[in-house]
Amino acid sequence: MFCLNKIKQLNIFEQISELKHMTTKQPVGFIDLLANNFDINIFIPNSFKEHYYSDLGKDRKYELSSVLSALLIMQIFHIPTTVLLTVFLIFSTEIREFCGFYKSIPDESFFSRFKTTFESDLGNLFDSMVLKVIDICEDINNNLPDNSPEKNLNSKLIYDTSGLKPKVKENNPKTLVSEVNRQKSYAKATNKQNFNPYAAAYKNMPKFAQANPNIKLDFVNGHFGYFYKFGLLTNGWGVPLSIKFFDEDFYKSIDKKEFDTPEEQKYFYDNAH
């Protein structure tokens, strides 16, 4: 394990905090650190390489490792769009050199097509990292003192669900609020007791977004809306080991069920693993 602080010995959890600090306060130093300690080529499955080079062979203008490095930088520095990613690549010599774009850089449409075309390969790439991550966590755990509160937490598994909230028309706040208000007005007009306007609104809303049936009406992070839901498996330190999105194959694999409230739906899918 590399050491970020030469004066004070930091444990792994303090080093992670230091890394987060570096991405905002010392971005160039962070890129140098990443370049010296991480080689993405080690993790790229052969099937990904074969798929990427199958059509054009070695005549591909951009190396696979370069494209993946750029997408990695995009996530680390929270660059929201591929348009902004290309801007960063244009103006930052350090990022271009880290990625290996020495002659030219891809435009935003290239990155968009890449993510769509190689979606399953990208999933396989992250899966290929899991065993290495487990080994690293085991080494860290072995070096922790026996009285450390973090000792052996790496061997525990924690499963939870969350979701991405895309910009679809169904997620317009006015749509949800107006339906809730309509149900409140109905309850007041009919003098209904113990009426849950949120549950009633949930039952009346479409169960998925018109743009994509995988974007489901659900309850995530304390409110309901339309989410692209996923299951997240971490160890006891919170290190992600697996992320699986709930697609049509997932929903077909479990019995169809009607839910009365969004909370009931969340509880069901939190335990459907």
LUMPA-826119 format. One record per residue (C-alpha): residue number from 1; residue in one letter; z, y, x. Coordinates in nm, 4 decimals. Layout:
MIMI  nr  rest  up  north  east
MIMI  NUM  A  Z  Y  X
...
END
This chain:
MIMI  nr  rest  up  north  east
MIMI  1  M  0.0000  0.0000  0.0000
MIMI  2  F  -0.0986  0.3408  0.1340
MIMI  3  C  0.1684  0.6074  0.1731
MIMI  4  L  0.1176  0.9488  0.0169
MIMI  5  N  0.4238  1.1102  0.1654
MIMI  6  K  0.4825  1.0691  0.5382
MIMI  7  I  0.8239  1.2358  0.5271
MIMI  8  K  0.9850  1.0565  0.2336
MIMI  9  Q  0.9358  0.6881  0.1527
MIMI  10  L  0.8105  0.6650  -0.2045
MIMI  11  N  0.8234  0.3598  -0.4272
MIMI  12  I  0.5153  0.2566  -0.6246
MIMI  13  F  0.6198  0.4432  -0.9391
MIMI  14  E  0.6777  0.7669  -0.7494
MIMI  15  Q  0.3431  0.7210  -0.5757
MIMI  16  I  0.1689  0.6932  -0.9129
MIMI  17  S  0.3237  1.0275  -1.0111
MIMI  18  E  0.2039  1.1731  -0.6819
MIMI  19  L  -0.1484  1.0460  -0.7512
MIMI  20  K  -0.1518  1.2129  -1.0923
MIMI  21  H  -0.0384  1.5335  -0.9250
MIMI  22  M  -0.3148  1.5080  -0.6637
MIMI  23  T  -0.5950  1.4811  -0.9206
MIMI  24  T  -0.5135  1.8329  -1.0438
MIMI  25  K  -0.3663  2.0029  -0.7354
MIMI  26  Q  -0.5543  1.8333  -0.4489
MIMI  27  P  -0.8745  1.6849  -0.5974
MIMI  28  V  -1.0621  1.6694  -0.2665
MIMI  29  G  -0.7697  1.4951  -0.0976
MIMI  30  F  -0.7547  1.2484  -0.3863
MIMI  31  I  -1.1254  1.1668  -0.3515
MIMI  32  D  -1.0789  1.1085  0.0218
MIMI  33  L  -0.7826  0.8811  -0.0501
MIMI  34  L  -0.9852  0.6874  -0.3067
MIMI  35  A  -1.2829  0.6534  -0.0714
MIMI  36  N  -1.0607  0.5093  0.2043
MIMI  37  N  -0.8694  0.2637  -0.0150
MIMI  38  F  -1.1026  0.1495  -0.2922
MIMI  39  D  -1.4388  -0.0273  -0.2807
MIMI  40  I  -1.5904  -0.0773  -0.6231
MIMI  41  N  -1.8493  -0.3215  -0.4842
MIMI  42  I  -1.5763  -0.5847  -0.4520
MIMI  43  F  -1.5298  -0.5928  -0.8281
MIMI  44  I  -1.8879  -0.5792  -0.9574
MIMI  45  P  -1.9765  -0.9224  -1.1046
MIMI  46  N  -2.3019  -1.0777  -0.9874
MIMI  47  S  -2.4166  -1.0938  -1.3483
MIMI  48  F  -2.3888  -0.7145  -1.3682
MIMI  49  K  -2.5956  -0.6697  -1.0536
MIMI  50  E  -2.8587  -0.9133  -1.1777
MIMI  51  H  -2.8817  -0.7380  -1.5130
MIMI  52  Y  -2.9054  -0.3913  -1.3581
MIMI  53  Y  -3.1712  -0.4827  -1.1032
MIMI  54  S  -3.3599  -0.7362  -1.3181
MIMI  55  D  -3.6298  -0.4997  -1.4460
MIMI  56  L  -3.6998  -0.2838  -1.1438
MIMI  57  G  -3.5449  -0.4889  -0.8656
MIMI  58  K  -3.4462  -0.2950  -0.5568
MIMI  59  D  -3.6742  -0.0113  -0.6700
MIMI  60  R  -3.3901  0.1237  -0.8793
MIMI  61  K  -3.3577  0.4901  -0.7891
MIMI  62  Y  -2.9786  0.4837  -0.8005
MIMI  63  E  -2.7516  0.2137  -0.6661
MIMI  64  L  -2.5278  0.0426  -0.9224
MIMI  65  S  -2.2175  0.1220  -0.7187
MIMI  66  S  -2.3116  0.4918  -0.7157
MIMI  67  V  -2.3493  0.5088  -1.0929
MIMI  68  L  -2.0187  0.3265  -1.1479
MIMI  69  S  -1.8425  0.5520  -0.8983
MIMI  70  A  -1.9624  0.8581  -1.0901
MIMI  71  L  -1.8355  0.7149  -1.4191
MIMI  72  L  -1.5035  0.6371  -1.2492
MIMI  73  I  -1.4739  0.9985  -1.1337
MIMI  74  M  -1.5562  1.1076  -1.4868
MIMI  75  Q  -1.2553  0.9175  -1.6221
MIMI  76  I  -1.0119  1.0089  -1.3441
MIMI  77  F  -1.0744  1.3820  -1.3797
MIMI  78  H  -1.1097  1.3716  -1.7584
MIMI  79  I  -1.4645  1.5069  -1.7583
MIMI  80  P  -1.5465  1.4964  -2.1311
MIMI  81  T  -1.9276  1.4645  -2.1304
MIMI  82  T  -2.2060  1.3336  -1.9116
MIMI  83  V  -2.3548  1.6849  -1.9157
MIMI  84  L  -2.0448  1.8170  -1.7392
MIMI  85  L  -2.0466  1.5158  -1.5075
MIMI  86  T  -2.3912  1.6116  -1.3793
MIMI  87  V  -2.2695  1.9692  -1.3288
MIMI  88  F  -1.9785  1.8424  -1.1178
MIMI  89  L  -2.2204  1.6312  -0.9145
MIMI  90  I  -2.4510  1.9271  -0.8591
MIMI  91  F  -2.1810  2.1600  -0.7312
MIMI  92  S  -1.9462  1.9189  -0.5517
MIMI  93  T  -2.0592  1.7796  -0.2172
MIMI  94  E  -1.7435  1.5668  -0.1980
MIMI  95  I  -1.8120  1.3936  -0.5303
MIMI  96  R  -2.1790  1.3332  -0.4444
MIMI  97  E  -2.0854  1.1784  -0.1111
MIMI  98  F  -1.8128  0.9640  -0.2682
MIMI  99  C  -2.0636  0.8295  -0.5205
MIMI  100  G  -2.3431  0.7886  -0.2671
MIMI  101  F  -2.5937  1.0263  -0.4272
MIMI  102  Y  -2.7543  1.1602  -0.1120
MIMI  103  K  -3.1066  1.2509  -0.2275
MIMI  104  S  -3.0762  1.3238  -0.5984
MIMI  105  I  -2.8430  1.2743  -0.8918
MIMI  106  P  -2.9029  1.1191  -1.2352
MIMI  107  D  -2.9335  1.3465  -1.5361
MIMI  108  E  -2.7064  1.3214  -1.8380
MIMI  109  S  -2.9519  1.1053  -2.0344
MIMI  110  F  -2.9458  0.8436  -1.7576
MIMI  111  F  -2.5672  0.8086  -1.7818
MIMI  112  S  -2.5817  0.7880  -2.1614
MIMI  113  R  -2.8478  0.5151  -2.1541
MIMI  114  F  -2.6587  0.3309  -1.8821
MIMI  115  K  -2.3354  0.3121  -2.0829
MIMI  116  T  -2.5228  0.1870  -2.3889
MIMI  117  T  -2.7462  -0.0640  -2.2102
MIMI  118  F  -2.4724  -0.2147  -1.9935
MIMI  119  E  -2.1795  -0.1966  -2.2345
MIMI  120  S  -2.0879  -0.5659  -2.2086
MIMI  121  D  -2.1336  -0.5601  -1.8295
MIMI  122  L  -1.8882  -0.2726  -1.8025
MIMI  123  G  -1.6371  -0.4828  -1.9955
MIMI  124  N  -1.6903  -0.7704  -1.7531
MIMI  125  L  -1.6389  -0.5313  -1.4614
MIMI  126  F  -1.2915  -0.4355  -1.5814
MIMI  127  D  -1.2077  -0.7984  -1.6578
MIMI  128  S  -1.2984  -0.8876  -1.2991
MIMI  129  M  -1.0323  -0.6438  -1.1752
MIMI  130  V  -0.7477  -0.8108  -1.3636
MIMI  131  L  -0.6685  -1.0866  -1.1127
MIMI  132  K  -0.6606  -0.8351  -0.8280
MIMI  133  V  -0.4327  -0.6074  -1.0313
MIMI  134  I  -0.1976  -0.8989  -1.1017
MIMI  135  D  -0.1842  -0.9837  -0.7300
MIMI  136  I  -0.1092  -0.6200  -0.6385
MIMI  137  C  0.1694  -0.6033  -0.8968
MIMI  138  E  0.3163  -0.9279  -0.7644
MIMI  139  D  0.3214  -0.7904  -0.4092
MIMI  140  I  0.4900  -0.4711  -0.5306
MIMI  141  N  0.7476  -0.6720  -0.7245
MIMI  142  N  0.8301  -0.8867  -0.4215
MIMI  143  N  0.9083  -0.5705  -0.2249
MIMI  144  L  1.1400  -0.4269  -0.4897
MIMI  145  P  1.5158  -0.4701  -0.4295
MIMI  146  D  1.6827  -0.7305  -0.6495
MIMI  147  N  1.8880  -0.4647  -0.8272
MIMI  148  S  1.5849  -0.2544  -0.9223
MIMI  149  P  1.5527  -0.2019  -1.3001
MIMI  150  E  1.1770  -0.2561  -1.2554
MIMI  151  K  1.2226  -0.5990  -1.0939
MIMI  152  N  1.0121  -0.8767  -1.2556
MIMI  153  L  0.8838  -0.6533  -1.5340
MIMI  154  N  0.5360  -0.7209  -1.4010
MIMI  155  S  0.5606  -1.0762  -1.5377
MIMI  156  K  0.6180  -0.9554  -1.8943
MIMI  157  L  0.3293  -0.8968  -2.1331
MIMI  158  I  0.3245  -0.6269  -2.4002
MIMI  159  Y  0.0620  -0.6058  -2.6738
MIMI  160  D  -0.0058  -0.3011  -2.8882
MIMI  161  T  -0.2885  -0.1491  -3.0860
MIMI  162  S  -0.4313  0.1997  -3.0703
MIMI  163  G  -0.7631  0.3629  -3.1448
MIMI  164  L  -1.0219  0.6213  -3.0512
MIMI  165  K  -1.0850  0.8875  -3.3138
MIMI  166  P  -1.4568  0.9713  -3.3031
MIMI  167  K  -1.6189  1.2794  -3.4499
MIMI  168  V  -1.7515  1.1392  -3.7765
MIMI  169  K  -1.7651  1.3322  -4.1011
MIMI  170  E  -1.4928  1.1163  -4.2547
MIMI  171  N  -1.2506  1.2504  -3.9906
MIMI  172  N  -1.2941  1.6072  -4.1083
MIMI  173  P  -0.9328  1.7109  -4.1823
MIMI  174  K  -1.0426  1.8750  -4.5057
MIMI  175  T  -1.1668  1.5404  -4.6375
MIMI  176  L  -0.8329  1.3650  -4.5903
MIMI  177  V  -0.6164  1.6599  -4.6915
MIMI  178  S  -0.8149  1.7268  -5.0084
MIMI  179  E  -0.7773  1.3639  -5.1173
MIMI  180  V  -0.4021  1.3682  -5.0524
MIMI  181  N  -0.3683  1.6955  -5.2430
MIMI  182  R  -0.5700  1.5520  -5.5305
MIMI  183  Q  -0.3309  1.2585  -5.5519
MIMI  184  K  -0.0304  1.4921  -5.5415
MIMI  185  S  -0.1754  1.6939  -5.8254
MIMI  186  Y  -0.2378  1.3768  -6.0249
MIMI  187  A  0.1230  1.2607  -5.9734
MIMI  188  K  0.2560  1.5984  -6.0804
MIMI  189  A  0.0341  1.6141  -6.3907
MIMI  190  T  0.1266  1.2640  -6.5041
MIMI  191  N  0.4916  1.3004  -6.4022
MIMI  192  K  0.4800  0.9761  -6.2065
MIMI  193  Q  0.8009  0.8838  -6.0292
MIMI  194  N  0.8105  0.7237  -5.6803
MIMI  195  F  0.4398  0.7881  -5.6394
MIMI  196  N  0.3066  0.7753  -5.2815
MIMI  197  P  0.0114  1.0165  -5.2621
MIMI  198  Y  -0.0725  0.9087  -4.9074
MIMI  199  A  -0.1011  0.5419  -5.0036
MIMI  200  A  -0.3077  0.6362  -5.3084
MIMI  201  A  -0.5374  0.8530  -5.0968
MIMI  202  Y  -0.5740  0.5686  -4.8482
MIMI  203  K  -0.6828  0.3266  -5.1220
MIMI  204  N  -0.9420  0.5740  -5.2536
MIMI  205  M  -1.1030  0.6604  -4.9203
MIMI  206  P  -1.4020  0.4601  -4.7857
MIMI  207  K  -1.2790  0.1770  -4.5647
MIMI  208  F  -1.5165  0.2565  -4.2773
MIMI  209  A  -1.7295  0.5431  -4.1509
MIMI  210  Q  -2.0839  0.5633  -4.2762
MIMI  211  A  -2.2157  0.6141  -3.9227
MIMI  212  N  -2.0561  0.2948  -3.7841
MIMI  213  P  -1.8821  0.0126  -3.9763
MIMI  214  N  -1.6632  -0.0586  -3.6697
MIMI  215  I  -1.4936  0.2797  -3.7206
MIMI  216  K  -1.2313  0.1784  -3.9750
MIMI  217  L  -0.9868  0.3689  -4.1923
MIMI  218  D  -0.6544  0.2977  -4.0265
MIMI  219  F  -0.3104  0.4252  -3.9295
MIMI  220  V  -0.2801  0.5167  -3.5608
MIMI  221  N  -0.0343  0.7403  -3.3729
MIMI  222  G  0.1535  0.8446  -3.6843
MIMI  223  H  -0.1364  0.9412  -3.9111
MIMI  224  F  -0.4287  0.7756  -4.0801
MIMI  225  G  -0.7947  0.8470  -4.0209
MIMI  226  Y  -1.1085  0.6716  -3.9045
MIMI  227  F  -1.0626  0.4971  -3.5715
MIMI  228  Y  -1.2462  0.2670  -3.3359
MIMI  229  K  -0.9448  0.0417  -3.2946
MIMI  230  F  -0.8531  -0.1705  -2.9943
MIMI  231  G  -0.5822  -0.4045  -2.8725
MIMI  232  L  -0.4162  -0.3230  -2.5414
MIMI  233  L  -0.2363  -0.5767  -2.3226
MIMI  234  T  -0.0140  -0.4422  -2.0439
MIMI  235  N  0.2542  -0.5783  -1.8185
MIMI  236  G  0.6130  -0.4521  -1.8312
MIMI  237  W  0.5245  -0.1622  -1.6003
MIMI  238  G  0.2612  -0.0367  -1.8422
MIMI  239  V  -0.0306  -0.1413  -1.6197
MIMI  240  P  -0.3295  -0.2273  -1.8451
MIMI  241  L  -0.4556  -0.5838  -1.8103
MIMI  242  S  -0.6932  -0.6081  -2.1036
MIMI  243  I  -0.8508  -0.3800  -2.3637
MIMI  244  K  -1.0477  -0.5337  -2.6495
MIMI  245  F  -1.2078  -0.3302  -2.9247
MIMI  246  F  -1.1975  -0.4642  -3.2789
MIMI  247  D  -1.5635  -0.5167  -3.3652
MIMI  248  E  -1.7280  -0.6991  -3.6537
MIMI  249  D  -1.6723  -1.0348  -3.4814
MIMI  250  F  -1.2988  -0.9641  -3.4725
MIMI  251  Y  -1.2785  -0.8696  -3.8379
MIMI  252  K  -1.4796  -1.1770  -3.9370
MIMI  253  S  -1.2417  -1.3993  -3.7390
MIMI  254  I  -0.9437  -1.3159  -3.9599
MIMI  255  D  -0.9007  -1.3523  -4.3328
MIMI  256  K  -1.0141  -1.0558  -4.5375
MIMI  257  K  -0.7141  -0.8734  -4.6756
MIMI  258  E  -0.6583  -0.5723  -4.8960
MIMI  259  F  -0.3834  -0.3322  -4.7901
MIMI  260  D  -0.1833  -0.1042  -5.0143
MIMI  261  T  -0.0836  0.1400  -4.7403
MIMI  262  P  -0.2146  0.2337  -4.3953
MIMI  263  E  0.1232  0.1329  -4.2466
MIMI  264  E  0.0781  -0.2183  -4.3869
MIMI  265  Q  -0.2650  -0.2421  -4.2277
MIMI  266  K  -0.1292  -0.1278  -3.8904
MIMI  267  Y  0.1513  -0.3847  -3.9001
MIMI  268  F  -0.0944  -0.6611  -3.9859
MIMI  269  Y  -0.3355  -0.5861  -3.7016
MIMI  270  D  -0.0530  -0.5256  -3.4537
MIMI  271  N  0.0374  -0.8912  -3.5100
MIMI  272  A  -0.3153  -1.0328  -3.5346
MIMI  273  H  -0.3488  -1.1587  -3.1774
END
